[in-house]
Amino acid sequence: MSNEQPKNPLHGITLEAILQQLVAHYGWAELGQQIDIRCFTHDPSIASSLKFLRRTPWARERVESLYVYMLRRQG
């Protein structure tokens, strides 16, 4: 099994970096509309969002999917 994943846009990027790029691109308000979770809509912060996303696999998957979608639209 190879550790190289050249076509995987999530390879080598941290969840924190993903979240920071999404916030920079969409802003908290739009991010909360795209993915309706409380940590994005009520007093949002990177730290509180990371804590929630690390404990909640379905929410993390949605964030990662939005990130991949954002990259494809930019690209």
MMTF fields as JSON, N, C-alpha, C and O atoms, coordinates in Angstrom:
{
  "mmtfVersion": "1.0.0",
  "mmtfProducer": "UNKNOWN",
  "numBonds": 299,
  "numAtoms": 300,
  "numGroups": 75,
  "numChains": 1,
  "numModels": 1,
  "chainsPerModel": [1],
  "groupsPerChain": [75],
  "chainIdList": ["A"],
  "bondAtomList": [4, 2, 8, 6, 12, 10, 16, 14, 20, 18, 24, 22, 28, 26, 32, 30, 36, 34, 40, 38, 44, 42, 48, 46, 52, 50, 56, 54, 60, 58, 64, 62, 68, 66, 72, 70, 76, 74, 80, 78, 84, 82, 88, 86, 92, 90, 96, 94, 100, 98, 104, 102, 108, 106, 112, 110, 116, 114, 120, 118, 124, 122, 128, 126, 132, 130, 136, 134, 140, 138, 144, 142, 148, 146, 152, 150, 156, 154, 160, 158, 164, 162, 168, 166, 172, 170, 176, 174, 180, 178, 184, 182, 188, 186, 192, 190, 196, 194, 200, 198, 204, 202, 208, 206, 212, 210, 216, 214, 220, 218, 224, 222, 228, 226, 232, 230, 236, 234, 240, 238, 244, 242, 248, 246, 252, 250, 256, 254, 260, 258, 264, 262, 268, 266, 272, 270, 276, 274, 280, 278, 284, 282, 288, 286, 292, 290, 296, 294],
  "bondOrderList": [1, 1, 1, 1, 1, 1, 1, 1, 1, 1, 1, 1, 1, 1, 1, 1, 1, 1, 1, 1, 1, 1, 1, 1, 1, 1, 1, 1, 1, 1, 1, 1, 1, 1, 1, 1, 1, 1, 1, 1, 1, 1, 1, 1, 1, 1, 1, 1, 1, 1, 1, 1, 1, 1, 1, 1, 1, 1, 1, 1, 1, 1, 1, 1, 1, 1, 1, 1, 1, 1, 1, 1, 1, 1],
  "groupList": [{"groupName": "MET", "atomNameList": ["N", "CA", "C", "O"], "elementList": ["N", "C", "C", "O"], "formalChargeList": [0, 0, 0, 0], "bondAtomList": [1, 0, 2, 1, 3, 2], "bondOrderList": [1, 1, 2], "singleLetterCode": "M", "chemCompType": "L-PEPTIDE LINKING"}, {"groupName": "SER", "atomNameList": ["N", "CA", "C", "O"], "elementList": ["N", "C", "C", "O"], "formalChargeList": [0, 0, 0, 0], "bondAtomList": [1, 0, 2, 1, 3, 2], "bondOrderList": [1, 1, 2], "singleLetterCode": "S", "chemCompType": "L-PEPTIDE LINKING"}, {"groupName": "ASN", "atomNameList": ["N", "CA", "C", "O"], "elementList": ["N", "C", "C", "O"], "formalChargeList": [0, 0, 0, 0], "bondAtomList": [1, 0, 2, 1, 3, 2], "bondOrderList": [1, 1, 2], "singleLetterCode": "N", "chemCompType": "L-PEPTIDE LINKING"}, {"groupName": "GLU", "atomNameList": ["N", "CA", "C", "O"], "elementList": ["N", "C", "C", "O"], "formalChargeList": [0, 0, 0, 0], "bondAtomList": [1, 0, 2, 1, 3, 2], "bondOrderList": [1, 1, 2], "singleLetterCode": "E", "chemCompType": "L-PEPTIDE LINKING"}, {"groupName": "GLN", "atomNameList": ["N", "CA", "C", "O"], "elementList": ["N", "C", "C", "O"], "formalChargeList": [0, 0, 0, 0], "bondAtomList": [1, 0, 2, 1, 3, 2], "bondOrderList": [1, 1, 2], "singleLetterCode": "Q", "chemCompType": "L-PEPTIDE LINKING"}, {"groupName": "PRO", "atomNameList": ["N", "CA", "C", "O"], "elementList": ["N", "C", "C", "O"], "formalChargeList": [0, 0, 0, 0], "bondAtomList": [1, 0, 2, 1, 3, 2], "bondOrderList": [1, 1, 2], "singleLetterCode": "P", "chemCompType": "L-PEPTIDE LINKING"}, {"groupName": "LYS", "atomNameList": ["N", "CA", "C", "O"], "elementList": ["N", "C", "C", "O"], "formalChargeList": [0, 0, 0, 0], "bondAtomList": [1, 0, 2, 1, 3, 2], "bondOrderList": [1, 1, 2], "singleLetterCode": "K", "chemCompType": "L-PEPTIDE LINKING"}, {"groupName": "LEU", "atomNameList": ["N", "CA", "C", "O"], "elementList": ["N", "C", "C", "O"], "formalChargeList": [0, 0, 0, 0], "bondAtomList": [1, 0, 2, 1, 3, 2], "bondOrderList": [1, 1, 2], "singleLetterCode": "L", "chemCompType": "L-PEPTIDE LINKING"}, {"groupName": "HIS", "atomNameList": ["N", "CA", "C", "O"], "elementList": ["N", "C", "C", "O"], "formalChargeList": [0, 0, 0, 0], "bondAtomList": [1, 0, 2, 1, 3, 2], "bondOrderList": [1, 1, 2], "singleLetterCode": "H", "chemCompType": "L-PEPTIDE LINKING"}, {"groupName": "GLY", "atomNameList": ["N", "CA", "C", "O"], "elementList": ["N", "C", "C", "O"], "formalChargeList": [0, 0, 0, 0], "bondAtomList": [1, 0, 2, 1, 3, 2], "bondOrderList": [1, 1, 2], "singleLetterCode": "G", "chemCompType": "PEPTIDE LINKING"}, {"groupName": "ILE", "atomNameList": ["N", "CA", "C", "O"], "elementList": ["N", "C", "C", "O"], "formalChargeList": [0, 0, 0, 0], "bondAtomList": [1, 0, 2, 1, 3, 2], "bondOrderList": [1, 1, 2], "singleLetterCode": "I", "chemCompType": "L-PEPTIDE LINKING"}, {"groupName": "THR", "atomNameList": ["N", "CA", "C", "O"], "elementList": ["N", "C", "C", "O"], "formalChargeList": [0, 0, 0, 0], "bondAtomList": [1, 0, 2, 1, 3, 2], "bondOrderList": [1, 1, 2], "singleLetterCode": "T", "chemCompType": "L-PEPTIDE LINKING"}, {"groupName": "ALA", "atomNameList": ["N", "CA", "C", "O"], "elementList": ["N", "C", "C", "O"], "formalChargeList": [0, 0, 0, 0], "bondAtomList": [1, 0, 2, 1, 3, 2], "bondOrderList": [1, 1, 2], "singleLetterCode": "A", "chemCompType": "L-PEPTIDE LINKING"}, {"groupName": "VAL", "atomNameList": ["N", "CA", "C", "O"], "elementList": ["N", "C", "C", "O"], "formalChargeList": [0, 0, 0, 0], "bondAtomList": [1, 0, 2, 1, 3, 2], "bondOrderList": [1, 1, 2], "singleLetterCode": "V", "chemCompType": "L-PEPTIDE LINKING"}, {"groupName": "TYR", "atomNameList": ["N", "CA", "C", "O"], "elementList": ["N", "C", "C", "O"], "formalChargeList": [0, 0, 0, 0], "bondAtomList": [1, 0, 2, 1, 3, 2], "bondOrderList": [1, 1, 2], "singleLetterCode": "Y", "chemCompType": "L-PEPTIDE LINKING"}, {"groupName": "TRP", "atomNameList": ["N", "CA", "C", "O"], "elementList": ["N", "C", "C", "O"], "formalChargeList": [0, 0, 0, 0], "bondAtomList": [1, 0, 2, 1, 3, 2], "bondOrderList": [1, 1, 2], "singleLetterCode": "W", "chemCompType": "L-PEPTIDE LINKING"}, {"groupName": "ASP", "atomNameList": ["N", "CA", "C", "O"], "elementList": ["N", "C", "C", "O"], "formalChargeList": [0, 0, 0, 0], "bondAtomList": [1, 0, 2, 1, 3, 2], "bondOrderList": [1, 1, 2], "singleLetterCode": "D", "chemCompType": "L-PEPTIDE LINKING"}, {"groupName": "ARG", "atomNameList": ["N", "CA", "C", "O"], "elementList": ["N", "C", "C", "O"], "formalChargeList": [0, 0, 0, 0], "bondAtomList": [1, 0, 2, 1, 3, 2], "bondOrderList": [1, 1, 2], "singleLetterCode": "R", "chemCompType": "L-PEPTIDE LINKING"}, {"groupName": "CYS", "atomNameList": ["N", "CA", "C", "O"], "elementList": ["N", "C", "C", "O"], "formalChargeList": [0, 0, 0, 0], "bondAtomList": [1, 0, 2, 1, 3, 2], "bondOrderList": [1, 1, 2], "singleLetterCode": "C", "chemCompType": "L-PEPTIDE LINKING"}, {"groupName": "PHE", "atomNameList": ["N", "CA", "C", "O"], "elementList": ["N", "C", "C", "O"], "formalChargeList": [0, 0, 0, 0], "bondAtomList": [1, 0, 2, 1, 3, 2], "bondOrderList": [1, 1, 2], "singleLetterCode": "F", "chemCompType": "L-PEPTIDE LINKING"}],
  "groupTypeList": [0, 1, 2, 3, 4, 5, 6, 2, 5, 7, 8, 9, 10, 11, 7, 3, 12, 10, 7, 4, 4, 7, 13, 12, 8, 14, 9, 15, 12, 3, 7, 9, 4, 4, 10, 16, 10, 17, 18, 19, 11, 8, 16, 5, 1, 10, 12, 1, 1, 7, 6, 19, 7, 17, 17, 11, 5, 15, 12, 17, 3, 17, 13, 3, 1, 7, 14, 13, 14, 0, 7, 17, 17, 4, 9],
  "groupIdList": [1, 2, 3, 4, 5, 6, 7, 8, 9, 10, 11, 12, 13, 14, 15, 16, 17, 18, 19, 20, 21, 22, 23, 24, 25, 26, 27, 28, 29, 30, 31, 32, 33, 34, 35, 36, 37, 38, 39, 40, 41, 42, 43, 44, 45, 46, 47, 48, 49, 50, 51, 52, 53, 54, 55, 56, 57, 58, 59, 60, 61, 62, 63, 64, 65, 66, 67, 68, 69, 70, 71, 72, 73, 74, 75],
  "secStructList": [7, 7, 1, 7, 7, 6, 6, 7, 6, 6, 6, 6, 7, 7, 2, 2, 2, 2, 2, 2, 2, 2, 2, 2, 2, 2, 2, 2, 2, 2, 2, 2, 2, 2, 1, 7, 7, 2, 2, 2, 2, 1, 1, 7, 7, 2, 2, 2, 2, 2, 2, 2, 2, 2, 2, 7, 2, 2, 2, 2, 2, 2, 2, 2, 2, 2, 2, 2, 2, 2, 2, 2, 2, 2, 7],
  "xCoordList": [0.843, 0.0, 0.889, 1.791, 0.64, 1.446, 0.891, -0.324, 1.781, 1.356, 1.101, 0.547, 1.49, 1.289, -0.137, -0.661, -0.74, -2.104, -2.159, -2.769, -1.541, -1.421, -2.74, -2.801, -3.793, -5.071, -6.04, -7.148, -5.641, -6.502, -6.241, -5.174, -7.19, -6.958, -6.871, -6.424, -7.295, -7.241, -5.93, -5.643, -5.139, -3.892, -2.898, -2.588, -2.412, -1.383, -1.884, -1.073, -3.187, -3.731, -4.487, -5.226, -4.298, -4.944, -6.38, -6.759, -7.16, -8.535, -8.568, -9.448, -7.627, -7.555, -7.311, -7.935, -6.413, -6.132, -7.359, -7.662, -8.056, -9.286, -10.297, -10.875, -10.498, -11.473, -11.083, -11.941, -9.818, -9.37, -9.603, -10.011, -9.347, -9.566, -11.053, -11.437, -11.886, -13.328, -13.848, -14.654, -13.395, -13.829, -13.344, -14.081, -12.12, -11.596, -12.391, -12.615, -12.813, -13.535, -15.009, -15.52, -15.684, -17.125, -17.499, -18.52, -16.694, -17.084, -17.947, -18.511, -18.047, -18.804, -20.284, -20.879, -20.883, -22.321, -22.662, -23.581, -21.924, -22.177, -21.836, -22.533, -20.769, -20.39, -21.503, -21.815, -22.096, -23.22, -24.448, -25.247, -24.607, -25.72, -25.418, -26.304, -24.179, -23.784, -23.852, -24.324, -23.365, -23.36, -23.978, -23.33, -25.228, -25.983, -25.629, -26.325, -24.533, -24.164, -23.903, -23.4, -24.249, -24.234, -22.867, -22.796, -21.799, -20.471, -20.13, -19.178, -20.88, -20.679, -21.654, -21.402, -22.763, -23.808, -23.933, -24.469, -23.459, -23.587, -22.207, -21.579, -21.738, -20.438, -19.32, -18.619, -19.145, -18.185, -16.735, -16.389, -15.909, -14.463, -13.789, -14.384, -12.558, -11.8, -11.678, -11.906, -11.317, -11.086, -12.335, -12.259, -13.484, -14.706, -15.157, -15.654, -14.984, -15.363, -14.485, -14.984, -13.183, -12.279, -12.644, -12.648, -12.948, -13.317, -14.546, -14.575, -15.557, -16.772, -16.5, -16.938, -15.785, -15.556, -14.725, -14.93, -13.795, -12.967, -13.772, -13.402, -14.866, -15.708, -16.91, -17.614, -17.142, -18.38, -18.065, -17.951, -17.924, -17.499, -18.389, -17.872, -19.712, -20.586, -20.361, -20.401, -20.126, -19.902, -18.549, -18.422, -17.551, -16.228, -16.297, -15.67, -17.049, -17.2, -17.844, -17.453, -18.812, -19.463, -18.509, -18.51, -17.693, -16.705, -15.677, -15.321, -15.204, -14.221, -14.819, -14.141, -16.068, -16.733, -16.877, -16.654, -17.249, -17.369, -16.011, -15.92, -14.965, -13.609, -13.211, -12.678, -13.466, -13.148, -13.958, -13.433, -15.228, -16.075, -15.52, -15.478, -15.09, -14.51, -13.256, -13.069, -12.406, -11.175, -11.488, -10.839, -12.467, -12.838, -13.41, -13.156, -14.172, -14.751, -13.675, -13.786, -12.639, -11.552, -10.623, -10.027, -10.518, -9.492, -9.494, -8.535],
  "yCoordList": [-1.18, 0.0, 1.245, 1.37, 2.122, 3.331, 4.464, 4.609, 5.266, 6.423, 7.633, 8.628, 7.566, 8.688, 8.694, 7.668, 9.848, 10.014, 11.293, 12.274, 11.297, 12.548, 13.157, 14.367, 12.372, 12.908, 13.203, 13.681, 12.928, 13.189, 14.601, 14.855, 15.531, 16.911, 17.077, 18.118, 16.064, 16.146, 15.61, 15.775, 14.97, 14.373, 15.452, 16.375, 15.311, 16.222, 17.544, 18.413, 17.732, 18.992, 18.717, 17.739, 19.567, 19.368, 19.875, 20.682, 19.382, 19.846, 21.34, 22.059, 21.791, 23.228, 24.064, 25.109, 23.608, 24.338, 24.345, 25.358, 23.228, 23.149, 24.168, 24.93, 24.168, 25.07, 26.533, 27.361, 26.854, 28.23, 28.68, 29.817, 27.795, 28.154, 28.321, 29.217, 27.463, 27.596, 28.903, 29.587, 29.255, 30.51, 31.697, 32.667, 31.634, 32.728, 32.871, 33.985, 31.755, 31.782, 32.164, 33.036, 31.511, 31.696, 32.684, 33.364, 32.774, 33.517, 32.621, 31.635, 32.966, 32.114, 32.034, 30.959, 33.144, 33.164, 32.219, 31.408, 32.323, 31.458, 30.008, 29.092, 29.801, 28.434, 27.804, 26.624, 28.591, 28.098, 27.79, 26.93, 28.484, 28.168, 26.908, 26.086, 26.766, 25.601, 24.313, 23.275, 24.415, 23.275, 23.765, 24.46, 23.401, 23.927, 23.173, 22.246, 23.598, 23.062, 24.237, 25.281, 24.05, 25.125, 25.803, 27.017, 25.039, 25.646, 26.637, 27.404, 26.64, 27.607, 28.787, 29.847, 28.6, 29.617, 30.394, 31.502, 29.852, 30.506, 30.711, 29.755, 31.946, 32.305, 31.433, 30.759, 31.436, 30.521, 30.907, 32.082, 29.88, 30.07, 28.827, 27.75, 28.991, 27.849, 26.778, 25.598, 27.186, 26.226, 25.409, 24.186, 26.073, 25.339, 24.451, 23.346, 24.928, 24.13, 22.9, 21.811, 23.056, 21.904, 20.864, 19.668, 21.301, 20.375, 19.555, 18.336, 20.244, 19.556, 18.62, 17.469, 19.103, 18.308, 17.068, 16.035, 17.148, 15.99, 14.906, 13.733, 15.29, 14.323, 13.853, 12.928, 14.476, 14.223, 13.867, 14.757, 12.572, 12.159, 12.663, 13.053, 12.668, 13.101, 14.577, 14.972, 15.39, 16.822, 17.043, 17.883, 16.287, 16.404, 16.022, 16.67, 14.981, 14.565, 15.674, 15.899, 16.354, 17.443, 18.607, 19.219, 18.914, 19.986, 19.618, 20.445, 18.383, 17.941, 17.96, 18.335, 17.562, 17.579, 19.003, 19.256, 19.926, 21.328, 21.869, 22.639, 21.481, 21.919, 21.426, 22.194, 20.163, 19.598, 20.311, 20.615, 20.582, 21.311, 22.707, 23.162, 23.388, 24.723, 24.677, 25.531, 23.688, 23.567, 23.348, 23.931, 22.521, 22.238, 23.469, 23.695, 24.262, 25.483, 26.538, 27.32, 26.552, 27.521, 27.124, 27.964, 25.816, 25.294, 25.244, 24.761],
  "zCoordList": [0.0, 0.0, 0.0, 0.828, -0.893, -1.045, -0.192, -0.058, 0.384, 1.154, 0.273, 0.74, -0.977, -1.885, -2.416, -2.85, -2.373, -2.863, -3.691, -3.266, -4.848, -5.604, -6.046, -6.264, -6.187, -6.662, -5.521, -5.764, -4.287, -3.147, -2.629, -2.071, -2.799, -2.38, -0.862, -0.381, -0.104, 1.352, 1.915, 3.1, 1.063, 1.534, 1.968, 1.215, 3.191, 3.677, 4.212, 4.534, 4.318, 4.831, 6.133, 6.238, 7.092, 8.389, 8.356, 7.506, 9.298, 9.426, 9.74, 9.268, 10.522, 10.847, 9.591, 9.41, 8.73, 7.484, 6.575, 5.945, 6.508, 5.708, 6.215, 5.441, 7.521, 8.118, 7.905, 7.597, 8.065, 7.854, 6.414, 6.175, 5.46, 4.058, 3.751, 2.999, 4.327, 4.114, 4.7, 4.069, 5.898, 6.521, 5.703, 5.527, 5.203, 4.382, 3.089, 2.615, 2.523, 1.249, 1.432, 0.729, 2.375, 2.541, 3.641, 3.535, 4.689, 5.89, 6.766, 6.292, 8.039, 8.963, 8.606, 8.69, 8.212, 7.918, 6.771, 6.883, 5.67, 4.516, 4.835, 4.399, 5.594, 5.98, 6.814, 6.652, 7.701, 8.499, 7.667, 8.035, 6.546, 5.64, 4.828, 4.592, 4.409, 3.621, 4.453, 3.99, 5.693, 6.61, 7.911, 8.692, 8.137, 9.27, 10.555, 10.968, 11.166, 12.472, 13.405, 12.99, 14.652, 15.642, 15.778, 15.969, 15.682, 15.872, 14.762, 14.905, 13.661, 12.582, 12.668, 12.094, 13.384, 13.381, 14.684, 14.678, 15.797, 17.098, 17.71, 18.165, 17.722, 18.289, 17.718, 18.474, 16.403, 15.778, 16.058, 16.183, 16.15, 16.247, 15.683, 15.631, 15.267, 14.742, 15.824, 15.558, 17.046, 18.134, 18.464, 18.573, 18.625, 18.969, 17.813, 18.032, 16.6, 15.434, 15.306, 15.024, 15.508, 15.443, 16.482, 16.189, 17.684, 18.76, 18.353, 18.522, 17.813, 17.385, 16.21, 16.221, 15.203, 13.992, 14.272, 13.634, 15.209, 15.543, 16.253, 16.212, 16.9, 17.617, 16.788, 17.192, 15.651, 14.906, 13.454, 12.61, 13.156, 11.81, 10.678, 9.632, 10.854, 9.749, 9.427, 8.262, 10.455, 10.224, 9.545, 8.655, 9.972, 9.352, 7.878, 7.04, 7.556, 6.153, 5.322, 4.177, 5.883, 5.144, 4.921, 3.853, 5.925, 5.799, 4.736, 3.897, 4.774, 3.78, 2.374, 1.418, 2.243, 0.934, 0.407, -0.777, 1.281, 0.864, 0.448, -0.509, 1.147, 0.812, -0.585, -1.386, -0.87, -2.19, -3.261, -4.333, -2.988, -3.927, -4.193, -5.336, -3.114, -3.25, -4.124, -4.991, -3.897, -4.695, -6.171, -7.039, -6.452, -7.845, -8.528, -9.711, -7.803, -8.375, -8.647, -9.591, -7.815, -7.998, -9.128, -9.803, -9.312, -10.121, -11.544, -12.146]
}
